């Protein structure tokens, strides 16, 4: 115990400096964590909005109701870049294939791209959050 008191008396001038350093590091760490959490929330929001916009454009068509096959193929391909939505993507594409298979406008290129995307999403039955 005496040794602790000797060390305390010897270095008591440095204790406020040590306390200030610890507080500064903790404050900086807290700021970095807050920034990281905010960036993560923004990224998730952007992904959510982009994904839902793609789904809307896939099924909606333009103002005249025209649907462009190349655009649909590109959208179906892009859906592979949203692994957190794989279960929903798989269900949506399988439902669309079933609804569209008898349509004269449903083209083989879109059907093939849908099959490729469905295969990519296979096995993902839950999301990672």
Helices and strands as residue ranges (DSSP letters): H 2-60, H 69-78, G 79-81, G 83-85, H 86-100, H 108-121
